[in-house]
Amino acid sequence: MIPQGYSDMLLSGIAMTVRLSLLSLLLSLAFGFLGALARLSASSLLRGLGGLYTTVIRSVPDLAIMLLVFYSLQMGLNRVTDFLVWEQIDIDPLGAGVITLGFIYGAYFTETFRGAFIAVPAGQMEAAHAFGLSRGQALRLVMFPQMMRFALPSLGNNWLILVKATALVSLIGLADVTKAAQDAGKGSGQLFLYLALAALFYLLVTTVSSILLALLVRRYNVGVREAQL
């Protein structure tokens, strides 16, 4: 039987992890999509910046980047407030966690989207333009649905890694499920129990995510299966 106070602490940590994961996913997708467009751009400057972003982020450990980004954001904000003679503004741990995770995993999503765009035959865009679609319409109505078929498996894998990486945010003061499990375990003297519950939570997220991913893959492969039949 889990004491009421500690169960509430664990549930609060679970809610925080879910919130952090979903917000970080949205930001990662945005970074990834823009990064992929930069990597595939006709501009050598944009291609260089996109390549530098993905190379640096994927070469440095997530923990080092998280601490670097978090403290850099706070130091930069402190300089701005000092210059404007304002009171110091402390960055919210949740906001800092979302920004750092989104920035880090945006690099991985960039390569996922880039590879998926390349996998779509170039003739698809030419056909879309031949039908009078603008570049934006062709990208949204023609390229995106086909690109997602190639991107989904890698996106799902990156999502699962991102969820597990949320455990790192406890180092910047965010009470996620891992930190809540540690605190509850130390306070109750049942550290193994609470860590096992946290592990079961991650297993549940992985299982549900895998099921949803399989449904999405089936959805985006409908036309392909019908064509093969």
Disulfide bonds with the S-S distance in Angstrom:
none
